[in-house]
Amino acid sequence: MLVDSHCHLNYKGIVEEQSAVLDRARDSGVTAMLNISTRENEWRDIVATAEREADVWASIGIHPHEADAHPDIDFAKLVAESQHERVVAIGETGLDYYYDHSDRDRQRQSFRTHIHAARETGLPIIVHTRDAEDDTAAIMAEEMEQGAYSGVIHCFTASEDFAHKALDMGLYISISGIVTFKNAKELQDTAAKLPKDRLLVETDAPFLAPVPHRGKTGEPAFVADTARFLAEIRGEDYSELCESTAQNFYQLFSKAQV
């Protein structure tokens, strides 16, 4: 088994040839994909894709870039929309202080609202964080004290210290194609040491195509290249890493059916 734990199948660059993209993923050994939402107006299409494709699952959420555009997003709406049988996660949500496309206070409030919905539904939360380690860790810890919830730090590029904080809170860490980049030595060092039972792999397609596909539109088939690279730097067998990361996916996203 090999799972792409985070991709955007309804984004430009993929949606125009979605069927062919899915076929190429399956030909590469990908057995499941989690199709991630980032804004409310795409929820219906993302869920419809999951309804149509047995190996695709969906998430419901608002990306931190979109927080300003969704000032009315509320707990009840997230909880209600996540009841669909094909929705297995809340997010992606979190904080992005690198681009600052949305007001930071509004990002933080949206993040907390998503965590509340994750806690209420029992679904894991998908966390995006960039240049916001301290606030992300603080909010997650404060919310964990109010009641446990599960989740994953997706497309991990943060420090090893942040990784330890997330792991200590029981979260998983997902590694994207960035780990294959030549300038990602620090990330490679951290990824090599992550606990086997808390590790996921992803593409974040159509973004971040791994080596040897740099410069191309990313797609779920490329998760195999990231997994091979990750297995090599961790000194693990490729097939075993595929199996363990797939098992971790189903352990975390337990609403998904194998």
C-alpha positions in Angstrom: 0.0 0.0 0.0 1.1 3.6 -0.7 -1.1 6.6 0.4 -0.8 10.2 -0.7 -2.0 11.8 2.5 -2.4 15.3 1.1 -3.3 16.4 -2.4 -5.5 18.9 -4.2 -7.2 16.9 -7.0 -9.6 19.8 -7.8 -6.9 22.4 -8.3 -6.0 23.9 -11.7 -3.3 21.7 -13.3 -4.9 18.5 -12.1 -8.7 18.9 -12.4 -8.5 19.3 -16.1 -7.2 15.8 -16.5 -8.2 14.3 -13.2 -9.1 10.9 -14.5 -5.7 10.5 -16.1 -3.9 11.8 -13.0 -5.8 9.2 -10.9 -4.9 6.4 -13.3 -1.2 7.4 -13.2 -1.3 7.4 -9.4 -2.8 3.9 -9.3 -0.2 2.7 -11.8 2.5 4.0 -9.5 1.1 1.9 -6.6 -0.9 4.6 -4.9 -3.9 2.9 -3.2 -5.5 5.9 -1.5 -5.5 9.7 -1.7 -6.8 12.4 0.7 -8.2 15.3 -1.3 -7.8 18.5 0.7 -10.1 21.6 0.8 -8.9 25.1 1.4 -12.0 27.2 0.9 -15.7 26.7 1.3 -16.7 27.2 -2.3 -14.8 24.0 -3.3 -16.2 21.7 -0.6 -18.9 20.3 -2.9 -16.6 19.4 -5.7 -14.0 17.9 -3.4 -16.6 15.7 -1.7 -18.1 14.8 -5.1 -14.7 13.5 -6.3 -14.5 11.3 -3.2 -18.0 10.1 -3.8 -17.0 9.1 -7.4 -13.6 7.6 -6.7 -13.4 4.7 -4.1 -9.8 5.4 -3.4 -10.2 9.1 -2.7 -11.2 10.7 0.6 -12.0 14.3 1.4 -11.4 17.0 4.0 -13.4 20.0 5.0 -11.7 23.2 6.0 -10.3 26.7 5.4 -6.7 27.4 4.6 -5.1 30.2 6.6 -4.6 32.1 3.4 -8.4 32.2 3.1 -9.2 33.2 6.6 -10.0 36.8 5.6 -12.4 35.6 2.9 -14.2 33.4 5.4 -14.9 35.7 8.4 -18.2 33.8 9.0 -16.8 30.3 9.1 -18.1 28.7 12.2 -17.8 25.6 14.3 -21.4 24.4 13.5 -20.8 24.6 9.8 -17.5 22.6 9.9 -19.1 20.0 12.1 -22.2 19.6 9.9 -20.2 19.4 6.7 -17.8 16.8 8.1 -20.6 14.3 8.7 -20.5 13.2 5.1 -19.3 9.6 5.0 -16.4 10.4 2.6 -15.1 13.3 4.8 -12.3 11.9 7.1 -10.5 15.1 8.3 -10.9 18.8 9.2 -8.6 21.2 7.4 -6.3 22.2 6.1 -6.0 25.0 8.7 -3.3 26.6 10.7 -1.0 29.7 10.4 1.0 31.1 7.6 3.0 34.2 8.5 5.3 33.9 5.5 2.8 35.2 3.0 0.4 36.9 5.5 -2.5 36.7 2.9 -4.9 36.9 5.9 -4.9 38.9 9.1 -3.0 37.0 11.8 -5.6 37.3 14.4 -8.2 36.0 12.0 -5.9 33.1 11.1 -5.5 32.2 14.8 -9.2 32.4 15.4 -10.0 30.2 12.4 -7.3 27.7 13.5 -8.9 27.4 17.0 -12.4 27.0 15.4 -11.1 24.1 13.3 -9.5 22.5 16.4 -12.8 22.8 18.2 -14.6 21.0 15.3 -11.9 18.3 15.2 -12.4 17.7 18.9 -16.2 17.6 18.6 -16.3 15.3 15.6 -13.3 13.1 16.5 -11.8 13.7 13.1 -8.1 14.5 12.8 -7.0 18.1 12.0 -4.7 18.9 9.1 -2.3 21.6 10.2 -0.4 24.0 7.8 2.3 26.1 9.5 4.9 28.4 7.8 7.0 30.9 9.7 4.7 30.5 12.6 6.1 27.8 14.7 5.8 29.4 18.1 2.2 30.5 17.7 1.2 27.2 16.1 2.7 25.2 18.9 1.2 27.5 21.6 -2.3 27.2 20.1 -2.1 23.5 19.7 -0.9 23.0 23.3 -3.5 25.4 24.8 -6.2 23.6 22.9 -4.9 20.2 23.8 -5.3 21.2 27.5 -9.0 21.9 26.8 -9.5 18.4 25.4 -7.5 15.9 23.3 -7.7 15.9 19.5 -5.6 14.1 16.8 -4.0 15.6 13.7 -1.0 15.9 11.4 1.5 18.6 10.6 1.3 18.4 6.8 4.1 19.2 4.4 6.5 19.4 7.3 9.3 22.0 6.9 9.7 23.3 10.5 12.5 22.8 13.0 13.3 19.5 14.8 12.3 21.2 18.0 8.8 21.9 16.6 8.6 18.2 15.4 9.3 17.1 19.0 6.5 19.4 20.3 4.0 18.0 17.8 5.0 14.4 18.5 4.8 15.0 22.2 1.2 16.1 21.7 0.4 12.9 19.8 0.4 14.4 16.3 1.7 12.8 13.1 4.1 14.4 10.7 3.8 14.2 6.9 6.7 14.6 4.6 6.3 16.1 1.1 8.6 16.2 -2.0 10.5 19.1 -0.4 12.6 16.5 1.4 14.1 15.5 -2.0 15.4 19.1 -2.7 19.1 19.6 -2.6 18.8 22.6 -0.1 16.6 20.6 2.3 19.4 19.1 4.4 17.9 20.2 7.8 14.6 18.7 6.8 16.3 15.5 5.6 18.1 15.2 9.0 14.8 15.6 10.9 12.9 13.2 8.6 15.5 10.5 9.0 14.8 10.5 12.8 11.0 10.7 12.9 9.4 7.7 14.6 8.2 5.1 12.2 4.7 4.9 13.7 4.0 8.7 13.3 5.2 9.2 9.7 3.1 10.0 6.6 4.0 10.9 3.0 2.3 13.3 0.7 2.6 15.3 -2.5 0.6 18.5 -1.8 -0.1 18.2 -5.6 -0.2 20.2 -7.8 2.6 21.8 -5.8 6.1 20.7 -4.8 6.9 18.0 -7.3 9.8 16.0 -6.0 13.1 15.2 -7.7 13.2 14.0 -10.5 10.1 15.9 -11.4 11.1 19.4 -10.3 9.4 22.1 -12.4 6.5 19.9 -13.4 2.9 20.0 -12.1 2.9 17.8 -9.0 0.5 14.8 -8.9 -0.2 11.9 -6.6 1.9 9.4 -8.6 5.0 11.3 -7.5 4.5 10.3 -3.8 6.3 7.1 -4.8 9.4 9.2 -5.5 9.2 10.9 -2.2 8.7 7.6 -0.4 11.7 6.0 -2.1 13.9 9.0 -1.1 12.6 8.9 2.4 13.2 5.2 2.7 16.8 5.7 1.5 17.7 8.4 4.0 16.0 6.4 6.8 17.8 3.2 5.9 14.5 1.4 5.4 13.1 -0.9 2.7 10.9 1.0 0.3 8.0 -1.5 0.5 8.1 -1.5 4.3 8.0 2.3 4.4 5.0 2.3 2.0 3.3 -0.2 4.2 4.0 1.6 7.5 3.0 5.0 6.3 -0.2 3.6 4.8 -1.0 1.9 8.1 -0.3 5.2 9.9 -2.7 6.9 7.5 -5.5 4.6 8.4 -4.6 4.7 12.1 -5.0 8.5 12.0 -7.8 8.9 9.5 -9.7 6.0 11.0 -13.0 7.0 9.2 -11.4 5.9 5.9 -12.1 2.4 4.9 -9.4 0.1 3.5 
